[in-house]
């Protein structure tokens, strides 16, 4: 029997939202934070918690390489579409 995931509750009492980091330091690593995290709110909530453990250096390099390849393919596809529309 699987254990249900526990949804963390932030400092203001709301369920924290699960997000995914795409930074170079933590690509693909999930974390929870309050929807009111940061300075943009009148009363910000500073709740933040990592959901996944830190990446190994090798996994970080592999993920960043894959993300770079995906970005290059997306850029090439955009250029191809622009060229195709140019000939219409």
C-alpha positions as CSV (number, residue, x, y, z in Angstrom):
1,X,0.0,0.0,0.0
2,X,1.4,3.4,-1.0
3,X,1.7,6.1,1.6
4,X,-0.2,9.3,0.6
5,X,2.0,12.3,0.0
6,X,1.9,14.9,2.7
7,X,1.1,18.4,1.5
8,X,3.1,20.9,3.5
9,X,1.3,23.8,5.1
10,X,3.0,27.2,4.9
11,X,3.4,29.7,7.7
12,X,0.1,31.4,6.8
13,X,-1.9,28.1,7.0
14,X,-2.4,27.5,3.3
15,X,-1.4,24.3,1.5
16,X,2.0,25.0,-0.1
17,X,2.2,24.6,-3.9
18,X,4.7,22.1,-5.4
19,X,6.9,23.7,-8.1
20,X,9.8,22.6,-10.2
21,X,13.1,24.5,-10.3
22,X,14.7,25.0,-13.7
23,X,17.7,27.0,-12.5
24,X,21.2,25.9,-13.4
25,X,21.9,25.0,-9.8
26,X,18.8,22.8,-9.3
27,X,17.4,21.7,-12.7
28,X,14.3,19.5,-12.3
29,X,14.4,19.6,-8.5
30,X,10.9,20.0,-6.9
31,X,10.1,22.3,-4.0
32,X,7.1,23.6,-2.1
33,X,6.5,27.2,-1.4
34,X,3.6,29.5,-0.4
35,X,1.8,31.2,-3.3
36,X,2.5,34.4,-1.4
37,X,6.3,33.8,-1.3
38,X,8.4,36.9,-2.0
39,X,8.2,40.7,-1.8
40,X,5.3,41.3,-4.3
41,X,2.7,40.8,-1.7
42,X,1.7,43.2,1.1
43,X,2.1,40.4,3.6
44,X,4.5,37.9,2.0
45,X,4.9,34.4,3.4
46,X,8.5,33.1,3.3
47,X,7.7,29.3,3.5
48,X,10.0,27.3,1.2
49,X,11.0,23.6,1.4
50,X,12.8,21.3,-0.9
51,X,10.7,18.2,-1.9
52,X,13.5,16.3,-3.7
53,X,17.1,15.7,-2.4
54,X,20.0,17.6,-4.0
55,X,21.1,16.4,-7.3
56,X,24.4,14.5,-7.7
57,X,27.0,16.5,-9.8
58,X,26.7,13.9,-12.6
59,X,22.9,14.1,-12.8
60,X,23.1,17.9,-12.8
61,X,25.5,17.9,-15.8
62,X,23.3,15.4,-17.6
63,X,20.1,17.3,-17.0
64,X,21.7,20.6,-18.0
65,X,23.0,19.0,-21.2
66,X,19.5,17.6,-22.1
67,X,17.9,21.0,-21.4
68,X,20.4,22.7,-23.6
69,X,19.6,20.3,-26.4
70,X,15.8,20.7,-26.0
71,X,16.3,24.5,-26.1
72,X,18.4,24.3,-29.3
73,X,15.8,22.1,-31.0
74,X,13.0,24.4,-30.0
75,X,14.9,27.4,-31.3
76,X,15.6,25.6,-34.6
77,X,11.9,24.7,-34.9
78,X,10.9,28.4,-34.4
79,X,13.4,29.5,-37.1
80,X,12.1,26.8,-39.5
81,X,8.5,28.0,-38.9
82,X,9.4,31.6,-39.6
83,X,11.1,30.6,-42.8
84,X,8.1,28.5,-43.8
85,X,5.7,31.4,-43.2
86,X,7.9,33.7,-45.1
87,X,7.3,31.7,-48.3
88,X,3.5,31.7,-48.0
